Amino acid sequence: MSYATLAQLLIQPGERVLIQLTDRDDPPTGAIVEAVVDRELANTDAVIDGYLAGRYVLPLAETPPLLADLAKAIVVYKLHNYAPDPKVEQDYKDAIGSLKLIAQGTIRLPVAGIEPESSGASGVVATDRERDMTPENMRGFI
């Protein structure tokens, strides 16, 4: 299952941008090269899975909208052969930052029943030393 699709990329960033980013033939064909898009979609899925693997059982049953947006930002960035414009670069950095927050558990995905159960080792265990001053040995002072 891919987190983003070519159809979603045709909506945003759009067909014209995808042609510019994928048509690397000489002379240009003026069409989207789907093999290039598919390769970057697969690479992006691997990156996202790497962040999600420690917290969620993969593959996800459904793609949350947040992951689709993050995947689109990563794919558009990776399709650039040369330096992308600052907005594309910032969107990529924001997407990676969001994935890190998902991996840490700060951002939770709205997918029910996929987070692994905890080991039960959480919680505080305190061990205190024997008290020197108790009501029994302080008799007469209290």
C-alpha positions in Angstrom: 0.0 0.0 0.0 1.4 3.4 -1.0 0.9 6.4 1.3 0.4 8.7 -1.7 -0.6 8.0 -5.3 0.0 9.5 -8.7 -3.7 10.7 -8.8 -3.1 12.6 -5.5 0.1 14.1 -7.0 -1.8 15.2 -10.1 -4.0 17.3 -7.9 -1.2 18.8 -5.9 1.5 19.8 -7.1 -0.2 19.3 -10.4 0.4 17.7 -13.8 2.6 20.5 -15.2 5.0 20.3 -12.2 5.2 16.5 -12.4 6.0 16.7 -16.1 8.9 19.2 -15.3 10.2 16.9 -12.5 9.9 13.5 -14.3 10.4 14.2 -18.0 14.2 13.7 -18.2 14.4 12.5 -21.8 16.3 14.4 -24.4 14.4 15.7 -26.2 11.6 16.0 -23.6 8.4 14.0 -24.3 6.1 16.4 -22.6 4.5 13.7 -20.5 4.8 12.4 -16.9 7.2 9.5 -16.7 5.3 7.2 -14.3 8.2 4.9 -13.7 10.1 7.8 -12.0 7.1 8.7 -9.9 6.5 5.1 -8.9 10.1 4.7 -7.9 10.0 7.8 -5.6 6.6 6.7 -4.2 8.2 3.4 -3.2 11.2 5.1 -1.7 9.0 7.4 0.3 6.9 4.5 1.5 10.1 2.9 2.8 11.1 6.1 4.6 7.7 6.4 6.2 7.7 2.8 7.2 11.1 3.2 8.8 9.7 5.9 11.1 6.4 4.0 11.8 7.8 0.5 12.4 8.8 1.1 16.0 5.3 2.2 17.0 2.8 0.7 14.6 2.2 -2.7 13.1 2.8 -2.4 9.4 1.3 -2.4 6.8 -1.4 0.0 8.0 -5.0 -1.0 7.2 -5.7 2.5 5.9 -3.7 5.6 5.1 -4.4 8.5 7.5 -4.7 11.9 5.6 -1.7 13.2 7.6 0.5 10.4 6.2 -0.7 11.1 2.6 0.2 14.8 3.0 3.6 13.9 4.4 4.2 11.4 1.6 3.4 14.0 -1.1 5.8 16.5 0.4 8.6 13.9 0.5 7.9 12.7 -3.0 7.9 16.2 -4.5 11.2 17.0 -2.8 12.8 13.7 -3.9 11.7 14.2 -7.5 13.9 17.3 -7.8 17.3 16.6 -9.5 18.6 20.0 -8.4 17.9 22.3 -5.5 14.2 22.7 -5.0 12.6 26.1 -4.1 12.6 27.0 -0.4 8.9 26.1 0.1 9.4 22.5 -1.2 12.5 22.1 1.0 10.7 23.5 4.0 7.7 21.2 3.4 10.1 18.2 3.2 11.8 19.2 6.5 8.4 19.7 8.2 7.3 16.2 6.9 10.4 14.5 8.3 10.0 16.4 11.6 6.4 15.2 11.8 7.5 11.6 11.1 10.0 11.9 14.0 7.2 13.1 16.3 5.0 10.2 15.2 7.9 7.8 15.9 8.3 9.3 19.4 4.5 9.1 20.0 4.0 12.9 20.3 1.7 12.8 17.3 -0.6 9.8 17.2 -2.2 8.5 14.1 -6.0 8.0 14.1 -5.8 4.3 13.2 -7.5 2.1 15.7 -5.9 -1.0 17.2 -2.5 -1.0 15.6 -0.2 0.3 18.2 1.6 -2.5 19.9 0.8 -3.3 23.5 3.3 -2.0 26.1 5.6 -4.4 27.9 4.1 -3.5 31.3 7.5 -2.3 32.5 6.3 1.3 32.7 5.7 3.0 36.1 7.7 4.1 39.1 9.1 1.7 41.6 10.6 3.4 44.7 12.7 1.7 47.3 13.2 3.6 50.6 15.8 2.9 53.3 14.8 2.2 56.8 13.8 5.3 58.7 16.1 6.4 61.5 13.5 8.4 63.4 10.2 6.6 64.0 7.6 7.3 66.6 8.8 4.2 68.6 12.5 5.3 68.9 11.6 9.0 69.4 9.4 8.4 72.5 9.7 11.3 74.8 10.7 13.7 72.1 7.4 13.7 70.3 
